[in-house]
Amino acid sequence: MPIEQTPNVPVPDLFDEHSRFLLAAIVESSFDAIVSKDLNSVIRSWNAAAERMFGYPAEEAIGKSVTMLIPENLQSEEVDIINRIKSGERVESFETVRLRRDGSTINVSLTISPIRNAQGTIIGASKIARDITQAKEAERRIRLLLREVNHRVKNQFAVILSIIRETSDRAAGPEEFQAQLRDRIMALSRSHDLLVNSDWSGASLLELIHHHVGVFGHEQLVTISGPLVTLNSNAVQHLGMAIHELGTNSAKYGVLAQGLGAISIDWKIGEDEDGNRILDLVWREELLETVAARLESPSRRGFGSVVVERVVPLALSGKATLERQPKRVIWSLRARLDALTQPD
């Protein structure tokens, strides 16, 4: 019996078909917007990520010009892109701005490649757009922070130079000058640490006082109370200097020298006669009478007095008084709250 010959029927290329389905699945599930267009800039395909990114559903985008996504001042980009694609060039990733359906802008990174038909002729381009809005915002914040740090460092240099000059003028000798300078720069460093930990957004007044008073020990003799106040960076720096100088004085001549007596640091928020919100801060130090008789009083007006009476209130646009008695030291500061805190 003759053998029947099977007709020569083309067999489907299952691998190519699988590849096409796989490619389509990758495009559809991508988190990046993937769009194809012809050489007239007309959109031919539009994945789900493009819909999420730009706000247009596929039925509204396909058949429209891709220029609807380009701001008016950047329309020349598309002309350049099409010219480069026609020459077979792949457009490397570049950052630009595109428009959403609601008119808002979005920062994107674009990569564009030519599309060829089976004969190798360029018939269009594929575009991959990645949303880099968060990355651009992070860059903006870093630049802002660097400018702020640069500004603060210059201020710190000015403060340190002032400390060196004033400490040198009032120190009894090289050893005292070195010790006082070291302690004051370390106090600045403690305030700086608080600012760095908060990205220079400030620090709470309670945290600042704890940070500076704690280095002298005898915390059980110090009570701190007052409402929550978040200080701006300028107030952190200058109030830190004041608390350090008051603590240093106490460690030499007051409660913290003998561990006997009490220190209270209190503040409250009120209003002045013009209706402005103000902060009243008081350092009150009470020595036991027997201790006060034994302790030596400062023989001259030092840099610390200049800081708490003049430098700090001037920097904070406030007023301060310092009262010294054999058994008592009271420092009071009154300043407008908006000069001490971050704006809302």
C-alpha positions as a printed Julia matrix, in Angstrom:
344×3 Matrix{Float64}:
  0.0    0.0     0.0
  1.45   3.31   -0.92
  2.31   5.56    1.98
  0.26   8.76    2.08
  2.45  11.81    2.09
  1.7   14.47    4.74
  1.19  17.88    3.2
  4.0   20.35    3.85
  2.16  22.57    6.41
  4.15  25.25    8.22
  4.71  24.38   11.88
  4.14  27.29   14.34
  7.29  28.56   15.98
  6.27  27.81   19.57
  9.42  29.38   21.01
  8.77  32.69   19.23
  5.15  32.63   20.35
  6.22  31.95   23.94
  8.73  34.76   23.74
  6.08  37.18   22.54
  3.75  36.28   25.42
  6.63  36.55   27.88
  7.65  39.95   26.54
  4.06  41.18   26.68
  3.77  40.02   30.3
  7.0   41.79   31.25
  5.87  45.03   29.62
  2.45  44.89   31.24
  3.74  44.13   34.75
  6.62  46.63   34.66
  6.69  49.43   37.23
  8.18  51.67   34.53
  5.99  53.25   31.86
  6.7   51.53   28.52
  5.29  53.27   25.46
  5.84  52.72   21.76
  5.3   55.32   19.06
  5.71  55.59   15.29
  7.99  57.99   13.48
  5.23  60.61   13.52
  5.27  60.55   17.35
  1.87  58.84   17.48
  1.44  56.49   20.45
  0.93  52.84   19.4
  1.14  50.98   22.75
  0.65  51.97   26.36
  1.2   49.72   29.39
 -0.49  49.82   32.8
  2.44  51.66   34.42
  2.09  54.44   31.83
 -1.56  54.79   32.83
 -0.6   55.03   36.52
  2.23  57.47   35.84
  0.54  59.84   33.4
 -3.15  59.33   34.25
 -4.37  58.46   30.72
 -6.05  55.07   30.13
 -4.75  53.21   27.07
 -7.86  53.99   25.0
 -7.27  57.73   25.46
 -3.52  57.64   24.83
 -3.17  55.26   21.88
 -3.54  57.15   18.61
 -2.64  60.5    20.18
  0.64  62.35   19.76
  3.2   61.75   22.48
  3.73  65.52   22.55
  0.67  65.76   24.81
  2.99  64.55   27.59
  5.68  67.16   26.91
  5.62  70.68   28.44
  5.51  73.53   25.96
  9.06  74.65   26.68
 10.41  71.13   26.06
  8.67  70.3    22.77
 11.98  70.49   20.91
 13.08  67.34   22.76
 10.69  65.22   20.67
 12.02  66.59   17.39
 15.56  65.72   18.44
 14.51  62.27   19.66
 12.74  61.36   16.39
 15.73  62.53   14.32
 18.09  60.39   16.37
 15.79  57.36   16.22
 15.52  57.64   12.4
 19.3   57.42   12.25
 19.19  54.2    14.29
 20.57  55.74   17.43
 19.53  54.57   20.91
 18.87  57.54   23.15
 20.65  56.96   26.46
 18.84  57.69   29.7
 18.3   61.35   30.42
 16.28  63.24   33.0
 13.46  65.51   31.99
  9.94  66.64   32.93
  6.63  65.34   31.57
  2.97  66.26   32.02
  0.24  64.23   33.67
 -3.39  64.21   32.57
 -4.3   66.67   35.35
 -1.66  69.16   34.16
  0.82  68.48   36.96
  4.44  67.72   36.15
  6.49  64.66   36.93
 10.26  64.17   36.9
 11.21  61.17   34.77
 14.26  59.37   33.46
 13.78  58.38   29.79
 15.47  55.71   27.7
 14.44  55.51   24.03
 15.33  52.82   21.47
 14.43  52.33   17.77
 11.87  49.68   16.77
 12.57  47.71   13.56
 10.28  45.52   11.46
 11.16  42.07   10.15
 13.13  43.63    7.31
 15.21  45.73    9.72
 13.58  49.01    8.79
 13.08  51.48   11.63
  9.34  52.03   12.06
  9.15  53.69   15.47
 10.58  53.9    18.95
 10.03  52.42   22.37
 10.24  54.66   25.4
 10.83  53.58   28.99
  9.97  56.28   31.56
 10.9   55.94   35.22
  9.41  58.19   37.89
 12.31  59.89   39.7
 10.24  62.4    41.67
 11.33  61.01   45.03
 14.96  60.92   43.94
 14.79  64.55   42.81
 13.15  65.53   46.08
 15.92  63.74   47.98
 18.51  65.65   45.93
 16.73  68.91   46.69
 16.7   68.14   50.41
 20.39  67.22   50.36
 21.28  70.49   48.58
 19.16  72.43   51.06
 20.79  70.62   53.98
 24.28  71.26   52.61
 23.53  74.97   52.25
 22.18  74.99   55.8
 25.22  73.13   57.11
 27.53  75.53   55.27
 25.7   78.49   56.8
 25.82  76.95   60.27
 29.5   76.03   59.99
 30.33  79.65   59.14
 28.32  80.76   62.17
 30.12  78.21   64.31
 33.48  79.54   63.14
 32.41  83.05   64.12
 31.24  81.85   67.54
 34.45  79.87   68.1
 36.6   82.86   67.18
 34.61  84.97   69.64
 35.04  82.34   72.34
 38.79  82.19   71.7
 39.12  85.97   71.91
 37.0   86.41   75.03
 38.48  83.39   76.82
 42.0   84.56   76.06
 41.28  88.04   77.43
 39.9   86.68   80.71
 41.98  83.56   81.38
 44.55  83.77   84.17
 47.11  81.71   82.26
 47.67  79.24   79.39
 46.36  76.22   81.3
 43.13  77.93   82.28
 42.71  79.24   78.73
 43.15  75.74   77.28
 40.71  74.13   79.73
 38.0   76.77   79.29
 38.34  76.79   75.53
 38.08  73.0    75.36
 34.98  72.94   77.58
 33.22  75.68   75.59
 33.91  74.09   72.23
 32.67  70.76   73.61
 29.47  72.52   74.69
 29.01  73.79   71.14
 29.6   70.26   69.92
 26.84  68.89   72.17
 24.35  71.37   70.7
 25.61  70.5    67.24
 24.95  66.79   67.91
 21.31  67.53   68.73
 20.9   69.46   65.49
 22.54  66.77   63.37
 20.29  64.1    64.9
 17.22  66.11   63.84
 18.5   67.07   60.34
 18.94  70.63   61.61
 15.24  70.95   62.34
 15.9   71.92   65.97
 15.62  70.25   69.37
 13.34  70.35   72.37
 14.26  72.74   75.18
 13.99  69.89   77.7
 16.41  67.74   75.7
 18.85  70.63   75.31
 18.95  71.34   79.06
 19.37  67.65   79.94
 22.15  67.37   77.38
 24.19  70.23   78.88
 23.46  69.89   82.6
 24.07  66.14   82.61
 27.83  66.5    82.01
 28.31  68.13   85.45
 26.78  65.25   87.43
 24.54  65.59   90.53
 21.42  65.3    88.36
 19.39  64.51   91.49
 19.85  68.13   92.6
 18.42  69.56   89.36
 14.71  69.79   88.57
 13.57  70.76   85.09
  9.99  71.63   84.18
  8.07  73.41   81.48
  5.83  72.84   78.46
  7.06  71.26   75.23
  9.04  73.8    73.19
 10.94  72.87   70.01
 13.78  75.32   69.51
 15.18  76.4    66.15
 18.87  75.85   65.42
 19.91  79.37   66.45
 18.2   79.02   69.83
 19.7   75.56   70.35
 23.18  76.94   69.85
 22.86  80.03   72.05
 20.72  78.6    74.85
 23.15  75.68   74.95
 25.99  78.15   75.54
 24.03  79.82   78.35
 23.18  76.56   80.14
 26.8   75.44   79.83
 28.12  78.67   81.38
 25.59  78.53   84.23
 26.48  74.89   84.84
 30.2   75.66   84.77
 29.73  78.46   87.3
 27.75  76.13   89.53
 30.41  73.42   89.26
 33.03  75.94   90.47
 31.18  78.09   92.98
 27.69  76.67   93.49
 25.49  73.66   94.06
 27.29  71.38   91.6
 30.64  72.06   93.31
 29.67  70.35   96.59
 26.57  68.42   95.58
 24.53  70.28   98.21
 21.6   72.59   97.53
 19.18  72.63   94.6
 18.86  73.95   91.07
 15.53  74.45   89.33
 15.22  75.28   85.64
 11.68  76.28   84.74
  9.99  77.93   81.82
  6.5   78.96   80.85
  4.77  80.46   77.84
  2.76  83.64   78.16
  1.97  86.88   76.36
  3.52  90.32   76.52
  1.61  93.59   76.53
  1.43  93.54   72.72
 -0.11  90.09   72.6
  3.05  88.34   71.41
  3.7   84.86   72.76
  6.8   84.86   74.94
  8.98  82.37   76.75
 10.09  83.07   80.34
 13.01  80.84   81.34
 14.54  80.92   84.85
 17.63  79.19   86.26
 17.33  79.34   90.06
 20.18  78.01   92.18
 19.87  77.81   95.99
 22.91  76.93   98.12
 22.82  75.63  101.66
 24.03  78.38  103.97
 26.85  76.28  105.42
 28.09  75.42  101.96
 27.85  79.0   100.71
 30.15  80.13  103.5
 32.83  77.65  102.45
 32.77  78.21   98.7
 34.92  80.81   97.01
 33.09  83.47   95.0
 34.3   84.42   91.51
 36.88  87.21   91.78
 36.07  88.8    88.41
 33.36  89.03   85.81
 34.14  86.29   83.3
 33.11  85.32   79.81
 30.2   83.29   81.2
 28.59  86.44   82.58
 28.96  88.14   79.21
 27.3   85.15   77.51
 24.25  84.92   79.76
 23.72  88.68   80.2
 24.5   90.01   76.71
 25.37  87.49   73.99
 22.43  85.08   74.37
 19.61  87.6    74.88
 20.94  89.68   71.96
 21.08  86.61   69.67
 17.51  85.66   70.65
 16.08  89.21   70.51
 15.24  88.98   74.21
 16.23  90.33   77.6
 18.09  88.67   80.46
 19.03  89.43   84.04
 21.62  87.77   86.26
 21.32  88.06   90.04
 24.21  86.85   92.22
 23.96  86.52   95.99
 26.05  84.52   98.47
 23.43  81.74   98.6
 21.58  82.28   95.37
 22.07  82.65   91.6
 19.07  83.53   89.43
 19.24  83.95   85.66
 16.07  84.98   83.84
 15.5   85.14   80.11
 12.45  86.55   78.36
 12.19  86.26   74.57
  9.48  86.1    71.94
  8.55  82.54   71.16
  8.68  83.06   67.39
 12.37  84.03   67.7
 13.13  80.72   69.44
 11.05  78.17   67.59
 10.62  76.88   64.07
  7.86  78.56   62.03
  4.67  76.51   61.71
